[in-house]
Every structure is written in structure tokens, then in C-alpha cells.
Amino acid sequence: MIIGRVRKAHGLRGELVVEAITDEPDAVFAPGRCVFAGTASGQPVSPPQELNVKEASPFKGGFIVQFAEVGDRNEAELWRERYLFARAEELTGLGEGEIYLHELPGMRVLLDGGDAVGEVVGLYELPQGLTLEVSRAPGGSTVLIPYDRVVTSVDRDAREIRIDPPDGLLD
């Protein structure tokens, strides 16, 4: 499961600024924990590459993390925009009605009545909350849908999101 994304190098000793993409960032980035390297496109590296958390501290909504395997700034620069993973069994399971953010792209979006709206092609964590970018037709226009105020249900198995948009949102 994706648990973070490296934003940039920090300092001279190989520290990285990491955006946490987990509900448990303090536990996931605790010294002694092991995470796995991913690519900038969000795929795990094959064969798996372990990264052992040496130190971590909160920093501007994320963390500064030093991994034992990243020794200096030059090496740290190579990690920019790469994703970090953890084994699903090491994380707390999802609660009723919860979903991982990385599962949202590609889901079909339907009105509560069943009419098709489109497909999730992107998502943005804005100050107002999570916002879905939904393509209305292949190669067509997109619409931004505020997750917390419009989404009524998510079916992970069917890969469907049901919405109840206010008047004018889809126009």
C-alpha cells in the first residue's frame, strides 16, 4: 500500500521531505520501521527495495525522514517524487465505508439514481478537502467533485462511486 511520497531532498546527510499518505504517519515513519521503494509513477520497485527509517520528524505537514540506505544529498536527490510503500498486513485495516486514495482513479462515478457521470481521472487534496477530477467522456471535459460534500457511497468491489451533486455542479 502507498504510504508516502518523497517531495525533495533536505539537508546534506540524505534526509528526504516525505508527504505522508496514510492515517498512521507517526507509526509508519517511526525509527526502525521498514518501508519499500516505489517509482515516480506509483509502482513498487521490482525486486522489492527495503528502506529502513533511521530518523523522522514532523515538517510542514509531512516528515523529514532519514533512511539508512540514503547516505548523502546527491543520493537523496534521486528519490524526488518517488512513492513509498508498506505491506498491507502491517497497516491498520480499513473501516466500514473507507477506501485508500490510490484506489479512486479509474472508478466509475454514478448519480445516486444510477445514471453514469464519468470516471475518476485524478484527485487533489485541497484546503477545502479531497476533490475528485472526473472525466465526463473519453477525451472529453472534466468536472471537479468535492468528495466530502457530494459522494454518498463507494463500492470498492464494484469500483463505483455514487454522488448526489448540487444543482449546476455537473453543467
Backbone bond lengths (Angstrom), bond angles and torsions (degrees), N, CA, C in turn:
res aa  C-N    CA-C-N  psi(-1)  N-CA   C-N-CA  omega(-1)  CA-C   N-CA-C  phi
1 M - - - 1.432 - - 1.533 109.17 -
2 I 1.312 116.54 141.33 1.460 121.23 176.67 1.524 108.87 -69.44
3 I 1.334 116.07 130.77 1.466 120.04 -179.54 1.531 112.35 -125.72
4 G 1.335 117.27 -6.07 1.456 118.96 -179.66 1.508 111.88 -175.41
5 R 1.335 113.93 167.24 1.462 121.01 176.57 1.522 108.24 -138.36
6 V 1.319 115.25 129.90 1.457 120.39 178.47 1.520 107.96 -74.96
7 R 1.326 116.55 126.86 1.464 120.66 179.17 1.515 112.12 -93.55
8 K 1.346 117.40 -42.40 1.467 119.31 -178.58 1.517 109.52 -170.41
9 A 1.340 115.10 169.39 1.456 121.66 173.57 1.523 108.60 -76.98
10 H 1.337 115.49 155.35 1.462 120.43 179.81 1.526 107.94 -143.81
11 G 1.298 117.24 123.26 1.454 120.39 178.47 1.509 112.53 79.01
12 L 1.336 115.35 -169.35 1.464 121.58 -174.41 1.520 113.89 -106.42
13 R 1.346 117.37 -12.08 1.461 120.53 -174.22 1.527 114.15 -96.45
14 G 1.331 118.31 13.55 1.459 120.84 177.70 1.516 115.15 92.98
15 E 1.322 117.86 13.13 1.456 119.93 178.35 1.527 109.92 -69.48
16 L 1.319 114.91 152.28 1.461 121.92 179.74 1.519 110.27 -125.80
17 V 1.331 116.94 141.13 1.462 121.30 170.81 1.523 105.87 -86.99
18 V 1.342 116.06 120.43 1.457 122.06 -175.23 1.520 109.76 -118.17
19 E 1.311 115.57 129.11 1.470 122.10 171.21 1.520 106.69 -86.34
20 A 1.324 117.14 118.39 1.464 121.15 179.76 1.523 109.87 -75.48
21 I 1.326 116.41 132.54 1.466 122.31 176.83 1.532 106.40 -123.22
22 T 1.310 114.55 61.06 1.458 121.96 -178.06 1.518 108.52 -158.28
23 D 1.312 116.27 155.93 1.458 120.95 176.15 1.528 111.45 -81.95
24 E 1.337 117.24 -7.83 1.457 121.97 -176.17 1.530 111.62 -124.68
25 P 1.325 119.31 52.29 1.464 119.49 -173.71 1.526 113.55 -62.87
26 D 1.326 118.71 -35.94 1.459 120.20 -179.55 1.526 111.81 -64.15
27 A 1.316 117.14 -35.40 1.465 120.88 178.97 1.525 111.31 -78.62
28 V 1.325 117.09 -42.19 1.460 121.38 -176.88 1.525 111.99 -66.51
29 F 1.334 117.28 -38.29 1.463 120.61 -178.07 1.527 112.66 -102.94
30 A 1.322 117.51 27.43 1.464 122.08 177.32 1.528 109.41 -76.01
31 P 1.325 117.23 143.50 1.467 119.76 176.88 1.535 111.03 -52.82
32 G 1.322 115.51 136.47 1.452 121.64 -178.82 1.516 114.06 96.10
33 R 1.337 117.85 -16.88 1.467 120.70 178.91 1.514 110.71 -75.02
34 C 1.305 115.41 153.89 1.457 122.64 178.17 1.525 108.74 -113.59
35 V 1.333 116.73 130.78 1.458 122.20 173.20 1.531 106.62 -123.41
36 F 1.309 116.72 175.60 1.454 120.94 -176.80 1.524 110.72 -124.25
37 A 1.318 115.57 145.43 1.459 122.46 -177.93 1.517 110.84 -75.16
38 G 1.334 114.43 146.56 1.447 121.55 173.77 1.514 109.58 -131.73
39 T 1.303 115.59 177.05 1.458 121.65 179.15 1.523 109.63 -92.70
40 A 1.320 115.94 173.82 1.470 120.92 176.83 1.522 111.44 -70.22
41 S 1.329 117.85 -18.02 1.471 120.42 178.38 1.527 112.27 -91.65
42 G 1.345 117.14 2.24 1.460 120.36 175.04 1.507 115.32 90.48
43 Q 1.329 117.86 20.08 1.462 121.44 178.08 1.527 109.68 -106.06
44 P 1.335 117.88 144.48 1.465 119.57 175.44 1.528 110.34 -65.52
45 V 1.314 116.59 146.75 1.456 121.84 176.45 1.528 108.12 -74.42
46 S 1.328 116.56 139.47 1.455 120.97 178.55 1.521 108.99 -122.50
47 P 1.324 119.29 126.40 1.458 127.57 -2.32 1.525 110.73 -68.78
48 P 1.349 117.12 159.83 1.460 120.31 -177.60 1.533 112.41 -55.19
49 Q 1.331 115.47 137.62 1.464 122.23 178.41 1.514 108.33 -116.08
50 E 1.331 116.23 113.20 1.456 121.81 -179.16 1.526 110.87 -77.91
51 L 1.327 114.72 143.41 1.461 122.51 172.38 1.524 106.97 -128.12
52 N 1.316 116.87 123.14 1.459 121.66 -178.08 1.519 110.26 -100.64
53 V 1.336 116.01 123.04 1.461 121.48 -178.64 1.524 108.89 -69.41
54 K 1.329 115.08 118.96 1.464 121.88 178.08 1.528 109.71 -91.72
55 E 1.340 115.84 -47.61 1.462 122.40 178.23 1.525 108.51 -146.31
56 A 1.323 116.65 152.09 1.469 121.64 174.81 1.516 108.90 -153.09
57 S 1.320 115.73 141.22 1.464 120.55 176.69 1.519 109.22 -146.58
58 P 1.344 116.97 145.95 1.468 120.57 179.08 1.526 110.90 -59.61
59 F 1.356 115.12 144.23 1.464 120.44 -178.72 1.523 109.67 -158.36
60 K 1.335 117.79 111.89 1.465 123.77 173.68 1.531 113.37 45.09
61 G 1.294 117.37 54.05 1.460 121.35 177.24 1.511 113.97 80.51
62 G 1.303 118.19 1.44 1.458 122.75 178.36 1.519 108.94 -138.76
63 F 1.315 115.79 -143.20 1.454 121.35 -179.02 1.518 110.26 -141.25
64 I 1.319 115.66 150.96 1.460 121.17 163.35 1.517 104.18 -98.99
65 V 1.333 115.68 120.63 1.458 120.89 -175.84 1.523 108.96 -121.39
66 Q 1.328 114.80 135.17 1.454 119.88 172.17 1.518 107.24 -113.22
67 F 1.334 115.48 121.56 1.455 121.38 177.05 1.522 108.74 -98.65
68 A 1.317 116.71 143.96 1.462 121.44 179.91 1.529 111.53 -58.87
69 E 1.313 117.41 -28.11 1.472 121.96 -175.04 1.527 113.90 -86.20
70 V 1.329 118.61 -7.62 1.468 122.39 -179.22 1.525 107.21 -112.75
71 G 1.352 116.92 107.35 1.446 120.71 -168.85 1.506 118.43 -94.43
72 D 1.336 118.38 -22.59 1.462 118.83 -177.00 1.524 110.58 -151.97
73 R 1.310 116.07 174.53 1.459 121.23 -176.35 1.524 112.21 -62.17
74 N 1.340 118.06 -40.14 1.466 120.05 179.95 1.525 111.01 -58.46
75 E 1.314 116.70 -43.76 1.458 120.37 177.79 1.527 111.01 -68.22
76 A 1.347 116.34 -39.35 1.464 120.90 -179.86 1.531 111.28 -62.04
77 E 1.321 117.57 -36.09 1.473 121.29 179.68 1.531 111.70 -59.32
78 L 1.323 118.27 -27.92 1.469 122.22 -179.71 1.529 112.87 -72.82
79 W 1.327 116.61 -11.63 1.469 120.92 -177.13 1.521 113.30 -94.22
80 R 1.306 118.68 -4.41 1.472 122.46 -177.23 1.530 111.38 -52.18
81 E 1.343 115.17 130.19 1.477 125.26 175.99 1.529 114.79 69.10
82 R 1.317 118.31 8.35 1.467 120.22 177.43 1.530 110.10 -83.66
83 Y 1.314 115.69 149.28 1.465 121.78 179.05 1.520 110.87 -88.81
84 L 1.327 114.97 156.79 1.455 122.42 175.88 1.529 108.48 -120.55
85 F 1.328 115.95 145.00 1.460 122.23 -175.35 1.521 111.15 -125.22
86 A 1.330 115.45 158.51 1.464 122.99 169.88 1.523 106.89 -136.16
87 R 1.310 115.68 156.34 1.467 119.78 176.44 1.532 108.84 -67.40
88 A 1.313 116.52 136.08 1.473 121.46 -178.15 1.520 111.34 -57.12
89 E 1.322 117.61 -37.75 1.467 120.23 -177.73 1.532 112.61 -69.20
90 E 1.331 117.73 -14.43 1.463 121.12 177.66 1.525 112.44 -88.07
91 L 1.317 117.03 -7.16 1.462 121.81 -178.64 1.521 110.18 -105.87
92 T 1.315 116.38 155.29 1.456 120.84 174.65 1.522 108.25 -66.02
93 G 1.321 116.75 133.93 1.462 121.04 -178.37 1.518 112.16 -64.81
94 L 1.320 115.37 163.05 1.458 121.02 179.26 1.517 110.77 -72.51
95 G 1.309 115.27 145.30 1.455 121.00 174.98 1.524 110.17 -85.97
96 E 1.298 116.17 176.93 1.460 122.75 178.73 1.524 110.08 -57.70
97 G 1.325 117.40 126.97 1.461 122.48 177.38 1.515 114.98 77.66
98 E 1.341 118.76 7.10 1.461 121.11 179.33 1.524 110.31 -95.25
99 I 1.332 114.84 158.27 1.460 121.12 -179.07 1.529 108.46 -149.35
100 Y 1.311 116.60 149.80 1.454 120.67 174.73 1.523 108.82 -79.43
101 L 1.329 116.83 141.02 1.464 121.11 -178.98 1.517 112.24 -57.35
102 H 1.319 117.44 -38.70 1.462 119.03 -177.24 1.532 112.72 -68.42
103 E 1.329 118.38 -10.59 1.459 121.62 177.64 1.534 112.59 -84.86
104 L 1.336 117.76 -16.57 1.468 120.77 -174.45 1.533 114.20 -69.03
105 P 1.340 120.20 -44.84 1.474 118.04 179.65 1.525 111.38 -58.99
106 G 1.323 114.97 135.01 1.458 121.78 -178.71 1.518 113.77 94.13
107 M 1.331 118.10 -11.07 1.465 119.92 178.53 1.523 110.51 -74.01
108 R 1.334 115.28 144.14 1.463 121.09 175.44 1.516 109.30 -77.23
109 V 1.323 115.97 142.65 1.463 121.64 178.28 1.520 107.64 -113.10
110 L 1.334 115.51 127.85 1.462 122.51 -178.44 1.518 109.33 -128.05
111 L 1.324 115.93 150.17 1.463 120.18 169.39 1.517 107.62 -69.80
112 D 1.325 117.53 157.63 1.467 120.44 178.34 1.518 111.97 -54.00
113 G 1.332 117.38 -30.12 1.462 121.94 178.90 1.514 113.94 -77.19
114 G 1.335 118.24 -9.30 1.459 121.70 176.89 1.516 115.40 107.86
115 D 1.346 118.74 -11.11 1.465 120.59 179.63 1.527 110.19 -69.00
116 A 1.333 116.19 137.91 1.461 121.89 -178.91 1.528 110.91 -71.10
117 V 1.315 116.60 138.09 1.463 123.21 175.64 1.518 109.85 -107.56
118 G 1.327 117.32 -44.83 1.457 121.19 -178.63 1.510 111.52 161.98
119 E 1.349 115.03 -152.01 1.461 121.85 -176.83 1.524 109.67 -134.18
120 V 1.329 116.81 139.62 1.469 121.24 178.23 1.528 108.44 -68.30
121 V 1.337 115.98 122.29 1.468 121.10 179.32 1.527 111.85 -114.28
122 G 1.329 117.48 -8.74 1.456 121.00 178.85 1.503 110.48 -168.93
123 L 1.328 115.69 167.16 1.451 119.95 175.30 1.517 108.44 -147.49
124 Y 1.327 114.14 150.37 1.457 121.21 -176.06 1.516 108.81 -135.59
125 E 1.319 115.71 133.30 1.463 120.53 174.44 1.515 107.11 -96.51
126 L 1.328 115.65 95.67 1.452 123.30 -177.26 1.525 109.76 -97.47
127 P 1.328 118.06 165.10 1.474 119.37 176.90 1.531 112.35 -56.07
128 Q 1.320 117.55 -29.28 1.461 121.29 -179.95 1.524 112.03 -79.79
129 G 1.330 117.87 -9.46 1.459 121.93 -179.74 1.516 111.21 123.85
130 L 1.315 115.59 179.31 1.457 122.36 -179.48 1.523 110.06 -63.43
131 T 1.333 115.90 133.00 1.464 121.85 179.67 1.521 108.69 -127.75
132 L 1.328 116.51 130.84 1.458 122.31 178.88 1.521 109.98 -94.42
133 E 1.324 116.68 136.76 1.463 121.24 170.88 1.518 106.34 -98.67
134 V 1.333 116.39 119.53 1.458 122.08 -174.04 1.520 109.27 -117.70
135 S 1.343 115.52 124.80 1.460 121.99 176.82 1.519 107.95 -80.63
136 R 1.334 115.97 125.72 1.467 120.79 -177.79 1.516 112.04 -75.42
137 A 1.326 118.46 -28.96 1.464 123.16 179.84 1.521 106.71 -157.00
138 P 1.319 118.19 153.73 1.463 118.64 177.68 1.529 110.76 -54.12
139 G 1.324 115.58 122.54 1.462 120.37 -179.91 1.518 113.91 73.71
140 G 1.332 117.14 6.62 1.459 120.73 -176.49 1.510 113.12 -98.35
141 S 1.318 115.44 -160.47 1.461 121.73 -177.59 1.526 110.66 -73.80
142 T 1.331 114.71 162.88 1.454 120.11 176.62 1.525 109.19 -121.57
143 V 1.330 114.75 160.47 1.452 121.90 177.45 1.532 107.39 -133.32
144 L 1.329 116.55 143.60 1.457 121.63 177.14 1.522 109.23 -95.45
145 I 1.327 115.92 128.97 1.460 121.66 -176.22 1.528 109.27 -122.13
146 P 1.347 117.71 118.11 1.473 120.32 177.36 1.524 110.48 -67.78
147 Y 1.304 116.91 119.13 1.458 122.04 -173.93 1.532 112.27 -60.24
148 D 1.320 117.11 -54.53 1.469 120.51 -173.10 1.519 114.06 -64.35
149 R 1.314 118.02 -29.78 1.470 120.01 -174.27 1.526 113.65 -97.86
150 V 1.332 117.77 -14.55 1.466 119.50 -172.03 1.530 113.42 -121.02
151 V 1.331 117.91 -33.85 1.467 121.15 -177.88 1.523 109.39 -73.16
152 T 1.338 115.51 128.08 1.465 120.77 179.96 1.523 112.26 -102.19
153 S 1.350 117.88 -28.44 1.463 120.13 177.86 1.524 110.10 -161.16
154 V 1.327 114.35 155.61 1.460 121.66 176.68 1.521 107.46 -132.66
155 D 1.328 116.14 127.43 1.460 122.07 177.36 1.526 107.16 -109.98
156 R 1.352 116.33 100.74 1.469 121.13 -177.18 1.520 111.05 -61.15
157 D 1.335 118.12 -41.35 1.459 121.04 -176.31 1.530 111.77 -67.44
158 A 1.331 117.13 -43.28 1.467 121.43 179.93 1.529 111.85 -82.44
159 R 1.360 117.05 -11.26 1.465 123.62 -177.39 1.528 110.91 57.59
160 E 1.349 114.39 48.41 1.461 121.89 -179.71 1.520 111.10 -127.73
161 I 1.325 114.44 142.59 1.454 122.31 175.14 1.520 106.81 -119.28
162 R 1.323 117.15 128.66 1.468 122.30 176.85 1.520 108.31 -101.57
163 I 1.339 115.89 137.88 1.463 120.51 -179.12 1.521 111.18 -130.85
164 D 1.337 115.25 156.12 1.459 123.31 172.90 1.530 106.19 -129.59
165 P 1.360 116.34 83.66 1.474 119.82 -174.32 1.531 112.61 -77.71
166 P 1.316 116.15 149.18 1.476 118.57 173.02 1.524 109.56 -69.18
167 D 1.317 116.30 159.83 1.461 121.10 179.02 1.534 110.28 -55.16
168 G 1.326 115.71 133.73 1.462 121.24 175.38 1.518 115.21 92.44
169 L 1.332 119.19 -15.33 1.466 120.10 -176.85 1.523 112.04 -64.37
170 L 1.305 118.28 -37.43 1.462 121.01 -176.45 1.523 113.51 -92.59
171 D 1.322 117.99 1.20 1.472 120.95 -178.91 1.515 111.86 -78.67
